[in-house]
Amino acid sequence: MNNEIFLDNSSTTRPYDEVVEYMSSISKDYYGNPSSLHTKGIEAERMVKKARSSIAEALKCDLKEVCFTSGGTESNNLAIRGYLDANRRKGKHIITTKVEHPSVLNVFEYLSNNGYEVDYLGVDEKGLIDLNELEDKLRSDTSLISVIYVNNEVGTIEPINEIVKIKNTKCKDLVIHIDAVQGYGKLEICPKRLGIDLLSLSSHKIHGPKGVGALFVNKSIKINPIIFGGGQESLLRSGTENVPGICGFGMASELTMKGLRINFDKIDEIKRYFLDKIKENIDDFKIISPECSSPYILNVSFKGIKSEVLLHHLELKNIYVSTGSACSSRKNIHSKVLKEMSIDSDYIEGAIRFSFSHTNTKEQMNIVVEEISQILSKIRRKTRSKI
């Protein structure tokens, strides 16, 4: 593990050591069911409440506005389907973008086949939505807008402030859902201050455990559950709470928020250093991520080589990268996000996503660039010899 270079942190992150140890102690010492009325249950419930307080403090919201889920996918589904089911009279017109995560796009596709009229906003070459198009699409029967905050493939940060301003001017009662899975713990996010009604989070993107997430639900918003049972999580998400996972998420949130600004600056510096090294040592590449993107994500395409080939060559050197979203990479299809950004098909085929964490170093970037340079030279030389 000491020799590996992990640059797939948008897919998942290595849990903090403290989180792993904490979860182990929670599993052993607080194994009661939080819904039980005896002491062991009350102890477990108290630990869940502590974790909820950590998330609420990070979001600057009320404890009752945090609902724990199994992850970002469930949070997105609960936000969108839960709100629309509880507010059917608000209208059957909904808006999202063409570059959302599959857990949003697939929900909207389902809704479009079940009575809802969907408008999909396009993006420019930077991955930014057209605010004028948004304004044009808003109608009196528009009930929901769902927009990704930080794009999971290229790192584009959407202009949430401007989206909220347009909404407040044209349709003040319209509800806004934000998929903040790639933004939480990296950018300061206060949903109430921003004017966001529903906000999705995921634990394993911030060095917490997998299988845990959360949904911020403004207390003025009514949503219905999509999972039914014992009525846990204030009747919004039935099922016995994953106490160790929730507690691990809470600790990961605390640790991440403490280092948010320091880590942001460190990773921004590493990303810029990495880019400079690529420019110095490699030919025929295209930087797909815009300058205004999150420092945590960098999408670069290397012409003349398929991304899967480069990925596996790097893997042999203990360097781990991604070809895009982990939720769709196994389907062996070209990135929808890059297509919507009008990236040339040759570059889409060679696109690699490097995603960073505070554990990465400049020394690692030197190794990665050297390995990529050698791999590209070897493969391009073979390709030319066959022509």
N, C-alpha and C positions, 0 to 999 in steps of 0.2 A: 504493500500500500504506500510505503514511503516514496517509491520510485514512480508512482502513477501521477499523471497530470489530468485532472478531471475538469473538463471544460464543457460540461453538459448540465450546468446548474439550473437552466430553465426547465429541464425535464424533472430534475429532482436535486436535492442537496444532501450532502453527508450530514447526519444529525450531529449537533453539538455533543461532546462527550458528557457534559453535565446533564443534558436532556436524557440520554440513554440511561445514565445512572439513576436519575430522578424517576424515570418511568419504571425502572426495575424495583425501586423501593416502594413506589405507589402500588405496583402489582402485588407485592408481598404484604404490605402493611395496610393498604386501604382497598381491600378486595370486596367489600360489601357493595350491595346494589344501592345506588343513590336514592332509589324510590322506597327502600325499606325504612320502616319507622324505628328500628332498633339502633343501637349505638353505632354498629359497624356501617349501617346505611347512612346515618347522619354524618359520620366521619368522611365517607366517600363524597357525599353531597357537598360538604364543606370544601373539599379539594377541587371539585368541579367549579364551585363558586369562585374560588381563588383564581383559577385559570380564566374564568369569564371576566373577572375584574382586570386581569392583565390585558385582555383583548380590548375591553371597553376603555381602559386608560389610554391605550395606543390610539384608538379611534376617537377619543374624546366624546364618548357617548355613554348612555345609561346601560347598566348591566342587563336590564330587561330587553335591550335592543340587540343583544348578541345571541344568536341561535347556533348551536354547534351542529355540524353535519359530518358526512363521511368524506368531504373534500370539495374542491372547486366545482366539479361537475354537478354534484348534488345541489350545491349552493346556487349555481346558475339555474338549474331546473326548478328549484323551489321558488326562487325569486320570480322567474318569468311565469311559470305555470301557476304558482300559488297566488300571485297577484291577479292575474287575468281571471282565474276561477272565482276569486272573491269579489271581483269588480266588473262583472259582465256587462253591466249597464253603462260603463264608462266609454264603451266603443269597441269596435272590432278591427280598428286599424292600428298596426304596430310597426315600429321602425327599428332596424338594426343596420349593421354594416356588412359589407361583403368579405371582410377580413377577420371575422370573429373566430374564436375557438370553436371546434366542433360541438362542444357541449352547449353552445348558444345557437349556432347555425342549424343544428339538427332539431333543436326544439322549435325554432321558427319554421322550419320545413314542415314539421308535424302540425304546427298550428295553422299553416297556410292550407293544409289538407283537411282542416277541421273547422272551417268557417271564418278564419281570420284573413284579413287582407294585409300582406306584408310588403313594405318598401325596404329595399336594400340600398344603402348609401355606398357609392363608389369611393375610391381613394385615388390620390395622385401618385406620382413616382416616389414620393417620400412615405407613402402609406397613410397620409392624413386625409380625413374626410373633408368633403366640400361643404362648408358651413352654409353656403347659399342654397345648395341642394337640400340640406336639412330643413332650412327655413321654408323652402318651396313645398316640401313634402308634408309639413305639419298641417293637420286638419282639425276640425272641431270634434271629430270622433276618434282622434288618435289617443290611445290610452297608455301606451308604454313606449319608451325608447330604451334600447339596450346597446351599450357601447363598451368595447374593451378599452381599458385605460392604457396599458402598455402592451403592445403587440408581442405575442410570444415567439414570433419567428424573426422579426427584424428590429424590435425594440422601440418602434415609433410610439411616442407619447401623444395621445389624442388630446385636443384642446377642451378639456372638460369644463373649464370656466366659461368658455364661449358658448358651448352647448347649453349650459344651464341658463346663461343670459338670454339666448334665443328662445328657449322653452318658457322662461318667465315672462318674456314679452308677448309671445303668441299664444301659449297654452299653459297658463300658470298651474292648473290642476293636473297637468300631465306628470306621470311618474317616470323617474330616470333610474335605471339599473346599470351599475358599472361592474364589469368583471375586472377586479383589481388583483387577481392572482399573481401577476408578474410585477405589480407595483407595490404591494404591501411589504413593508420591511425594507424597502429600497428608496421610496419617495414618501414624504410626509403626506398622509391622507387623513383628513378630518371630514367625513361625509356630511355632517350637519353644516359645517362652515362652507363647504363647496356647494351645498344644495342638492346632495345625492340622497335618494330615498332608499335604495337597496344596493348593497355592496357585497361582493363575493370574495372570500379569502381561502387560502389553502396553506396547511401547515408545512408540507414537505418542500415548499419553495423557500422556506426561511430556516432551514436546518432543524426542523421538527420532524415528527414521525409521519409516515404515509397513512392514508385512510382517515384523516381528520381535516375538517375545514370549518368555516363559520360564515354566517350570513348576517350582516347588519340590516335590521329592519326598523326604519324610523317609526317611533311609537304612534305617529299619526297615520301610518299605512296599515291597512288590513290585508293579510294574505291567508290563504287556506293551506293546510298541509297537503302534501302529495304522498306521504307515507302515513298509514293509519295504524293505530294500536293503543298503547297505554297512555298516550298523551304527554310524553316527556317533552322537554324543551318548550314549556309554555304552550303545549298543545300543537306546536308547529312541526315537531319531528319525533314521531314515536320510535321506540326502541331503547333498550337499556343503554345508557351512555357508556362510551368507550373511555372509562375513567383514566387509565394510564395514557392513552393517546391525547385526550383533552388536556391533561396536566402537562404532558410533554409539549403540546402546542403553546400552552400558556407560558412555560419557561422559555421556549424558543422565541416567543414574541418579546418577552422582557429582555433577553440577551441581545436580540437583533435591534430593538429600539434604542438600547443604550449605545450601540455602536453605529447607528444609522448614518450620521453625518460623516464620521471618520471613515467608515467603510465605503461610503459613496465616493468620497474624494480619492481614496486609495485605488478603488476599482476604475474610476475615471482615468487616473494616471496610468494604470496598467493597460487599459484598453488603447489609450493614445500611443503608448510605447509599443504595443503589439502592432498597431497599424503602421507606425513608422518603420518597424523592422520588416514588415511585409513589403512595403514600398521600396525599401533598400535592397531586398534580396530576392524578390519574386517578380516575374513578368506575367503578362496576360491574365490579369485578375480584375474583378469589379467589386467595389464596395457597395453592397446593396443597402445596408442600414444607413439612414440619413444622419447628418451631423447632430440633429436635435434628438436623437434616440437615447434611450436609457444606456448608461455606461455598462450595464450588466449584460447587454446583448450586442453581438456583432455578427452580421451576416455577410459573408464574403464568398464570391464565386470565382473559381479557378477554371479558366477556359480550357477545353480540350480533355477534360477528365470528368467522369461521372462522380458525383458526391459520395455515392455508396462505396466506390472503389477507394477513394481517398480515405474515407472513414475507416475502412477495414485495414488499410495499410498503417494508419496512425494507431489503431487499436493494437497492432502487433508490437508497437513501441510503447505500450501502456499510456497512450494519449487518447482520451475519450471526448469525442465531439458528437454533433448531431447534424442530420440533414434537414431538420425542421421540427415541427411539433411531434412529440413522442406519441400523441394520441392518434396520429394519422400516418406516421412514417412507415409502419409495417404494412400499410395498404399498397405500397409501391406506386403511388400516384404523385404527379408533379404538384408542387405547392400552389394551392389556390391563392394564397396571399401574394406570392411573387407574380402570378399571372395577373392579378388585379392591379398590381403596381406597374404593369406593362414592361416587366423585365423580359429581355430576349430569351427565347427557349434554350439557346446554347448555354446561357449563364444560369438559367434555372436548374439545368442538369448538373451543374458543377457547384451549386450553392451549399455552403457549410455554415452552420450556426455555431459560433463559439459563445458560450455563456459563462460568465465569471462569478466568483465568490471571493470573500475576504481571504480565503485560504490560498488563492493563487498569488504568484510572484512574478517579477520581471525576469528572473532567471529561468522560470518555466517557459516564459514567452520566447526567450532565445532558443530554447531546445525545440519548441514547437515549430518555429519558423525554419530552423535548420532542417528538421525532419521533413516538413512540407516541401521545402526547396529540393531536397534530394529525391523525394518520391516523384515530384512533378517532372524533374529532369529525366529520371529513368523512364517514366511512362510516356512522356512526350517524345523521347528519343526513339522508343520502340514504335510508337505510332507513326512517326515520320519515316522510319525505315521500311514500313509496310506500304507506304504510298508510292 
